[in-house]
Amino acid sequence: MSTLDTIAQGKADAPKVKALPRKITAGGTAYHEVGTGEPLVLIHGVGMRLEAWAPQIAQFSKTHRVIAADMPGHGESRALPAGSRLAAFVGWFGGFLDEMELGVVNVAGHSMGALIAGGAAATFGERIKRIAYLNGVYCRDAEAKAAVLARAAAIPLTGVDKQGPLQRWFGDDAQSSVARELTRNWLNLVDPQGYATAYAAFAGGDETYADRWPSVKAPALFLTGSDDPNSTPQMAEKMAAATPKGWVRIVEGHRHMVNLTAPETVNELLAEWLSYGEGAR
C-alpha cells in the first residue's frame, strides 16, 4: 500500500484526504503546522489546497517543522485582489514568513507554488536555505504560452475548468486513480475568484523571475515528471543549468501531480535535497 493509499479515506472511486486542522494568521493565511526541527514550508499549486502535500507532511513532520499554507484564495486563505500578478503572491509569501516569525527556511513549491518559491529565492534569497521547484514552468514556448493565456482568459467566462487539468495532470494508469479523484475533489472546492486570480498570475508568471536563477545561492532541486506536458523535463534542466547549486531529478512515467502519484520517490528526492550541506547529496 502506497503512502497516498494510506492517507486517502473513503470509497475507492471517491477517496478523500481528511481535512487537516488549520490556524489563520492575522493577515488571513491559513496553514497547518506539525513537527519540530528545521522549518520546511510547502506551497501548493492553483486549484489545490494544503492537503495536496499530505504524503510529504506525513513523512517530513518526523524530522522537520513542516508548515503547509493554503495559497491566497484557496482553502481557507484570504484572496489577493483580482488582477494580482506573481510578484504579489511572492509578497504574500514574504509576509507570511514575517507573520510566522520565520527566519531562514527550506521551501518546496509545486506548480504555481514553485513560481512563488522561485520568486522568493530571487527577491529575498537570504531567507531561503534550500528551494525545491516541483513541476514548475520556465519560459514557455509561444504555443504553450498562447494555450495557458487562453485558459486564463476563459475562466471568468466559463468558471473553473475541472476536466482539463485532470486530463493534463494524470495518465490513465491505475496508480494515478486515487490522486486523480483527490484532485477532482479539491478542484470542486476551490473558490472561483481565487482560482481565476491565481491562474492569471500563473499564466503570465513564467518569465517574471526566469533570469534570476544565476543569482540564487540556495541549493535548488528542480523536479518534474517525465510525461508532464507543460512543466517539462527540458524546463527543469534549463533552470538547473542556470543555478549555481541546482540539480534536476526526473520521475519517469509520471505527469504533473508527481508528489501524489509517486510520493515515495518524491519523498526520497526531497530527503536528498534536505540533506544538502549536511552530508553528500
C-alpha positions in Angstrom: 0.0 0.0 0.0 1.4 3.4 -1.0 1.7 6.4 1.2 -1.2 8.1 -0.6 -3.4 5.0 -0.2 -2.7 5.0 3.5 -3.7 8.7 3.8 -6.7 8.6 1.5 -10.0 7.6 3.1 -13.4 6.6 1.7 -14.6 4.7 -1.3 -12.1 3.7 -4.0 -13.9 5.8 -6.6 -14.2 8.8 -4.4 -11.3 8.9 -1.9 -10.8 11.9 0.4 -7.8 13.1 2.4 -9.0 14.1 5.8 -9.0 17.9 6.2 -6.0 19.0 8.2 -6.5 21.4 11.1 -5.6 24.9 10.4 -4.7 28.1 12.1 -5.1 31.5 10.4 -2.7 34.4 10.7 -3.8 38.0 11.2 -3.1 38.6 7.6 -5.6 35.9 6.6 -3.3 32.9 5.6 -4.5 29.5 6.7 -1.8 27.0 7.5 -1.2 23.6 9.0 1.9 23.1 11.2 3.3 19.9 12.6 6.7 18.5 13.8 9.8 20.1 15.2 13.2 21.0 13.8 14.4 23.0 10.8 11.4 24.7 9.0 10.1 23.2 5.8 7.4 25.4 4.2 5.2 23.9 1.5 3.2 25.9 -1.2 0.7 24.1 -3.4 -0.5 24.9 -6.9 -3.5 26.6 -8.5 -6.8 24.9 -7.6 -5.3 22.8 -4.8 -5.2 23.2 -1.0 -2.6 22.4 1.6 -3.8 18.8 1.8 -2.3 18.2 -1.6 1.0 17.9 0.3 -0.4 15.1 2.6 2.3 12.4 1.8 5.1 14.9 2.3 3.6 16.3 5.5 3.3 12.8 6.9 6.9 12.0 6.1 8.8 15.1 6.9 7.0 16.0 10.1 9.0 13.2 11.6 12.2 15.2 11.0 11.2 18.9 10.4 8.9 21.6 11.5 6.5 21.4 8.5 4.3 24.4 7.7 1.9 23.9 4.7 0.0 27.0 3.7 -3.2 27.5 1.7 -2.3 29.8 -1.2 -4.3 33.1 -1.3 -7.9 32.4 -2.5 -7.5 28.7 -1.8 -8.5 26.5 1.1 -9.2 28.9 4.0 -6.8 31.7 3.0 -7.9 35.2 2.1 -7.7 36.0 -1.6 -5.5 38.7 -3.1 -7.2 41.4 -5.1 -8.3 40.5 -8.6 -5.6 41.2 -11.1 -2.7 40.4 -8.7 0.4 39.2 -10.6 3.1 36.8 -9.5 5.0 39.4 -7.6 2.0 40.0 -5.3 1.9 36.3 -4.5 5.7 36.4 -3.7 5.0 39.4 -1.5 2.2 37.4 0.2 4.7 34.6 1.0 7.3 37.0 2.4 4.6 38.5 4.6 3.5 35.0 5.8 7.1 34.3 6.8 7.1 37.5 8.8 3.8 36.7 10.5 5.2 33.2 11.4 8.4 34.8 12.7 10.4 32.5 10.5 13.9 33.4 9.7 15.7 31.1 7.2 13.5 28.3 5.8 13.5 25.4 3.3 10.7 26.0 0.8 9.2 23.5 -1.6 6.6 24.7 -4.1 4.6 22.8 -6.6 3.5 24.4 -10.0 2.2 27.9 -9.1 3.8 27.3 -5.6 7.1 26.7 -7.4 6.9 30.0 -9.2 6.2 31.7 -5.8 9.2 29.8 -4.2 11.4 30.8 -7.1 10.3 34.4 -6.7 11.2 34.3 -3.0 14.6 32.9 -3.8 15.1 35.7 -6.3 13.9 38.6 -4.1 14.7 37.6 -0.5 17.1 34.8 -1.0 18.8 35.4 2.3 15.7 33.8 3.9 15.8 30.7 1.7 18.1 27.9 2.8 17.1 25.5 0.2 14.5 25.6 -2.6 12.6 22.7 -4.3 10.9 23.6 -7.5 8.4 20.8 -8.3 6.7 20.7 -11.7 7.4 24.4 -12.3 7.3 26.2 -15.6 10.0 28.3 -17.2 9.9 30.4 -20.3 7.1 28.7 -22.1 7.4 28.5 -25.9 4.9 30.5 -28.0 2.4 27.7 -28.4 2.4 26.8 -24.7 2.1 30.4 -23.7 -0.8 31.0 -26.0 -2.6 28.0 -24.7 -2.2 28.9 -21.0 -3.2 32.5 -21.6 -6.3 31.3 -23.4 -7.2 29.1 -20.5 -6.7 32.0 -18.1 -8.9 34.3 -20.2 -11.7 31.8 -20.3 -12.0 31.3 -16.5 -14.1 34.5 -15.8 -16.5 33.4 -18.6 -16.7 29.7 -18.0 -15.7 29.2 -14.4 -13.2 26.6 -13.0 -12.2 24.0 -15.6 -12.3 20.7 -13.7 -11.7 18.3 -16.6 -8.9 19.9 -18.5 -6.4 19.8 -15.6 -7.3 16.2 -14.8 -6.6 15.2 -18.4 -3.3 17.2 -18.5 -2.1 16.2 -15.0 -2.8 12.5 -14.9 -2.3 9.4 -17.1 -4.9 6.6 -17.3 -2.8 4.2 -15.2 -4.1 2.6 -12.1 -1.5 4.2 -9.8 -2.9 7.7 -10.6 -6.5 6.9 -9.9 -6.5 7.8 -6.2 -4.6 11.0 -6.8 -6.9 11.9 -9.7 -10.0 11.6 -7.6 -8.5 13.6 -4.7 -7.6 16.3 -7.1 -11.1 16.3 -8.6 -12.4 16.8 -5.0 -10.1 19.8 -4.4 -11.0 21.5 -7.7 -14.6 21.2 -6.7 -13.9 23.0 -3.5 -11.9 25.9 -4.9 -13.2 29.5 -4.8 -13.7 30.5 -8.5 -12.5 34.1 -8.0 -9.4 33.0 -6.0 -8.7 30.4 -8.7 -9.1 33.0 -11.5 -6.7 35.4 -9.9 -4.1 32.8 -9.2 -4.4 31.2 -12.6 -3.9 34.5 -14.4 -0.8 35.2 -12.3 0.5 31.6 -13.1 -0.2 32.1 -16.8 1.7 35.3 -17.0 4.4 34.5 -14.5 6.8 32.0 -16.2 9.3 34.7 -17.2 8.9 37.1 -14.2 12.0 35.8 -12.4 13.3 33.5 -15.1 16.6 35.4 -15.5 17.4 35.4 -11.8 18.4 31.8 -11.3 22.2 32.6 -11.8 22.0 34.8 -8.7 20.2 32.2 -6.5 22.7 30.9 -3.9 20.5 28.3 -2.2 20.7 24.6 -3.2 17.9 24.1 -5.7 16.2 20.9 -6.7 14.3 21.0 -10.0 11.9 18.0 -10.1 9.2 17.1 -12.6 7.6 14.0 -14.2 9.0 12.7 -17.5 5.5 12.9 -19.0 4.5 16.3 -17.7 3.4 18.2 -20.9 3.6 21.7 -19.5 6.2 21.7 -16.7 8.6 19.7 -18.9 11.9 18.0 -18.1 13.6 20.4 -20.5 12.4 23.3 -18.4 13.8 21.7 -15.3 17.1 21.0 -17.0 17.5 24.6 -18.2 16.8 26.1 -14.7 19.2 23.6 -13.0 21.9 24.5 -15.5 21.4 28.2 -14.8 21.5 27.8 -11.0 24.9 27.6 -9.3 23.8 24.9 -6.9 21.0 23.4 -9.0 20.3 19.9 -10.0 17.5 18.1 -11.8 15.6 14.9 -10.9 13.0 13.4 -13.4 10.4 10.9 -12.2 9.9 8.5 -15.0 6.4 7.7 -16.2 4.6 10.5 -14.2 3.0 13.8 -15.0 2.1 17.0 -13.2 0.9 15.8 -9.7 4.0 13.7 -9.2 4.2 14.3 -5.4 0.8 12.4 -5.2 1.3 9.8 -7.9 4.8 8.9 -6.9 5.0 10.0 -3.2 7.7 7.5 -2.1 10.0 8.5 -4.9 9.4 12.2 -4.4 9.9 11.9 -0.7 13.3 10.2 -1.3 14.3 13.0 -3.6 13.2 15.7 -1.1 15.1 13.9 1.6 18.2 14.1 -0.6 17.6 17.8 -1.1 17.1 18.5 2.6 20.4 16.7 3.3 22.4 19.1 1.0 25.1 20.8 3.0 24.8 18.4 5.9 26.0 15.3 4.0 26.6 14.0 0.5 23.7 14.7 -1.9 
